[in-house]
Amino acid sequence: MSFVDKVKEMLGQHSDQAKKGVDKAGDKFDQKTGGKYADKVDKVQEKGNDYIDRNAEGGTGGEPGTGGEPGPNEPR
């Protein structure tokens, strides 16, 4: 089992804690930057939580090359 597989397994088992971590990290970043990038941080938090939800449901998690489109390191 690769490291990535282990992380995905942990995310699936502890998705609520992972989401709290994403939110807490984003809030801390907002605090340190004075909210200068709040809109971008909110988008990243949302995407991170969506990724966690997909993995918790057994989805692909948005891995490159799994949606019918080649990933950035795959031949077209």
Phi, psi and omega in degrees: 000128181281168179300318181298318178298321179295319178296316179298320178297316179295321178298319179295324182279333186228045185297325181295320179290322179296319179294321176299321179295318178298314180295318181295318179296317178297319179295320179296318178298317177301317181297315183291330181261005180068024179077009183302326183245027186304319181295320179289320179297319179299320178296318180294319178299317180297314179296319179298316179293323176296318179299316179297317179298317179298318180290324179293331180272358180088016179284184182280341179076014177076031179291144179301138175084000182264350183257021181090345178257140177293145177286177184294337180253013181251146178293147181271000000 
